[in-house]
Amino acid sequence: MHGMEAVALDLLKLLKEKYDYKTLSKMTGLPVSTLNRYIKNKTMPQTQKAKRLIEKVAPLINATELIKEKALIDQEDVDIYGVVTNPSLMKIINFFIVSEFSGSKLTAIMPLDAHSVPVSAVLATTIDRRLLLLSERPLWDDEDAITLTYKVPGFVEKFKLWLPKEAISSKDSVLLLSSFLMADSLVNSIIHMLQKKGASIAGLFSIVAREQFWKKVLLPPGSRKKCLLLV
């Protein structure tokens, strides 16, 4: 997976909002002049330097606590809006996704809900991968579309999403991305669909998830799943 250089710069810029150059220099071991060039986008660290830089600054950032501060969480619902509309948090979450799935040969990213589209777009831009966008309306003829049916807790009726058949091939390895996973039905439906198409599942990432449903999601062998905050 590519994009380590961009992620390293994003993390530095986030820390610069809190620390001055002198403090950042002590934290990273880099000269102030080098940090200044990085943060002002005048130059970019090479891949190996970027990885070492990420290793130094990543422990300084607690994504889970930041999400708790911005999300509205109660027993019945989670409002993730304050998280996915915050540019700084998007960069932090993007870093954790890149780090978690570094080395995965993924070809596409599939956001599972509207609020996961922003971070999916940031990730797709960072690592130069395709987005697979599900539609809540049938925009294609039946013979040209894949229909996904799933259930949501608390609702009797089933819900549907659509995707053009040509969007998925047997060569694809897809990362599923959720903002708030509150049921396992949709994920399981997508996994079944991808397997029928001969595609593979690189993994599942969710910003927040209901623990009871997160445990029920069973990915194929070799796939990874990561959630920043279980509630």
N, C-alpha and C positions, 0 to 999 in steps of 0.2 A: 504494500500500500504506500502511496506517495503522499506528500503534503506535510512532512515533518517540519520542513523549514518554515512554512506558513504558520503552523501551529506554535512553534517556538516563539515566533515574533508576536503572535496574538497573546500568548501568556506573558511575555515581557511587557507588552503595552498595558495589560491588565494590572500587573504589579506596579507599573510606573504611576498608575492612578493613586496608589497608596504610599509608595516609597520614592525618595529622591534618587538621583543617579549614584550618589556616593554609597548609599545603603544597598542599592541594587548591585553595585560593583562588588561589595563585600559578600553578598549572597551568591553571586554567580562566579566570582573570580575573574570577571572580564573587566578590562579597562573602561573607564567612563566614556572615552572617545568611541570605543567599539559599540557600547550600548547605545550611545547617541545615534550612531549611524544605523543600527538595527531598528530602533524605535521610530526613527524618521524615514524608514524605508529607503535609505540611501544605499544599503547593501544588505545581503542576506547570508546567513551562515550556511556552510556546506552541510550535507546530510548528517555526517557523523558528529559534527560540532552541534548541530541542531538537536540530535538525540541526547547528547551529554547535557546540553542546556536544559532540555525538558526534564531530564532526571533530577536536576538540581532544583528547579523552580516548582515542579508539580507538587511535591509534598507541602508546599506553602499554601496551597489552595484546597479548601474543603468544600467541594461541590455540593455535598449532601446538605450541609448547614446553610449554604446559600440558597438552595432550592426550598428548604423549609422556611426561610425568611420571606421568599417571594410568593410561594404557593399558599393558597387558602385551603387548609385541610381540616376536615371534620369526619365524624363516623360515617356519614352518608355519602359524601362527595369530596372531590378534590378539584379545585379551580387552578389550573396550570397556566392560565393566561399571563399572569405576571412574570412567569419564567420564560415562556417562549417569545415574549415581546421585548425582552431585555437583551440588548446586543452583547453586553459583557458576559452574561450567563450563557448565551448561545455559543460564544467562543470557548468557554470553559467546557461545556457539554461536548462540543465538537472535538476538543482535545481528548476527552475521555473515550469517545467512540474510536477515534483514530488510534489511540494507544491500545485499547482493548482488542481491536480487530486488525492491528498491524500484522502483516504477513498473510492475511486472508486474501485469497485470489478472487475477491468479489468483483462482479461486473456491473451490478445495479443496486440501487437503494429503493426500497418501497415503504413510504410513509403509510401508517395504518389509520391515521385520523388527521383531521384538518390542522390540529395544533402541532403535529409532528412534521408538517411540511416545511416550516422555516428552518429547523435544525437539519432536516434532510437536504434542503437546498444548500445550506452552508457546507455540509459534509460533501455533497456531490461536487461542489465547486473546488473544495480543498483537494480532493483526491481524484478529480476528473473522471467521475463515473455517471452513468445514466440514472435518471429518476423514473420510477414506474408509478404513475399516479392513478389511483383508483377513482372511479367516478360514482357519484351517488345517483346518477341518472343513466339510463341505457342510451348512450350516444351512438352505438353501432348496431348494425343488423345482427340478429341472433346468430347467424352463421359466422360472423366475424368477431364475436365477443365471447369473453369468458365471464360467466356469472358466478359470483360468490355469495353463498347464503349463510347467514350466521344468526345467533341469538344473543340478546342482551339481557342480563339479569333484571327482573322487574317488568319485563314486557312479554306479552303472550305471543304477539306476531313476530315473524322472522324478518330480518333486514337483508338487503341485497346491495352488492357493489359490483361494478363492471370494469373490465379491462380489455383492450383490444388483443385478440389472439396473437397478432404479429409482434406484440411487445415482448413476449417471452420466447426464448429458444432453449434447446437442450444444452447449449454452451454456457448458459447463464448461471451465476452464483449470486444469490440475492441476500442482502441484509435487510431484515424487517425492522422498522423503527417506529416506536410508539411513544406518545407523550404521556399518556396515562392508560395503562392496561388494566381494564376493570372486568375483563372476561377473557376466557381462553378460546371461545368458539371461533372468532374471526381468525386468530392465528392458526388454529388447527385446520380451518378451511383453506387458508392460503397455502399452508405446508402441503396439504393433500393435492391442491391444484398444481403447485410447482413440481411436485414429484411426478404427477401424471404427464406433465410437459417434458419431463426428463431433466429439468433444471435442478440445481442443488441449493441448499439453504446455508449461507455463510454463517448466519446467526440471527439473534434477536436482541435488540437494545430498547430499553424503556427508561424514560426519565423517572417516572413514578409508576408503581404497580400495586394492585391489591395482592397481598402475600398469598392468600388462599388460591387465587387464580394463577399467579406466577408459578406456583409449585406444580400446577396441573399441565402447564405447557411442556410438552415433550418434543424436543427437537431431534432430528436424525443424528446418528453417531457422527462425530466430527464437527458438529455445529456448536456454537457457543452462545450463551445468553448472559446479559448483564443488565442490572437495574441499579440506578443510583439511589433510589429511595423506595423501600417497601413500606406500605402502610396497612 
